[in-house]
């Protein structure tokens, strides 16, 4: 392997109290099962894959099945649990705090608690909340507060408001599709232009965005009178960061490098929702890639992430 100090920006925490309660609050509509997980298993996986630190996030559907104060309470409980893991092993774990969206007032309170009290490394947002995407003006107050803090925002895909294909759970194809929908929605509705202090990471190499970005830019300009010129739309798309979780195959890496270079590409494993053997396979593809130089691989593995997370750089 090419590096012993990877920073994994796409690694999940599975709090036992959350996974035990999830079936009573709608379960996971994507059709994917919650895997067995423990901090010890996570560290063992990281040691095997030469990952120094995993920045933990709660995966979809997050806490969207909870309602009212119960949703706020579960967000707080998840965040304090994850912060306790970081406190015990600050060298091995980071924390993307969960927010009780679409509850905006509760989210603003949780942002303050997560950053000021828990010292979170960033926040995780889902690509859509009950069919509403992150470019909707409904979320402006949240983006404004995250922008004020210069926050790192990790966007994890969620199930779009469509039926899954029979026998094909949502994470296989619907998740990269929804990441793409979210990114296009954010750019065409001006989020990436209005809130330039936020550092936004798209999961799974941005879904289909690098492959189809010029299609989106040209067609948006053709049908929307308020759209920016295509070149400006492409520039906004290139302002995202992209992780390599399940996305370091030869065609994906070459396409991603062609579209955005390597300075905004970050290592991701998707453990434990991607089984350890699958994560190891994609890591091996990254290490063996002819698309990246050794210096570029070092940047993807850790260097780019250290620029986003000063705590880990120290």
Secondary structure, DSSP 4 states (H G I P E B T S, - for coil): ---S-EEEEEEE---HHHHHHHGGGT--TT-PPPPP--HHHHHHHHHHTTEEEEEEEPPTTTTTTS-HHHHHHHHHHHHHHHHHHHHH-TTTEEEEEE--TT-HHHHHHHHHIIIIIS--SEEEEESEETTEETTSGGGHHHHHHHHHTT-EEEEE----SSPPBTTB-HHHHHHHHHHHHHHHHHHHTTHHHH-TT-EEEESGGGTTHHHHHHHHHHHHHHH-TTPPPHHHHHHHHTTSEEE-TT--SHHHHHHHHHHH-STTEE----TTTS-HHHHHHHHHHHHH-SSS-HHHHHIIIIIHHHHH-HHHH-
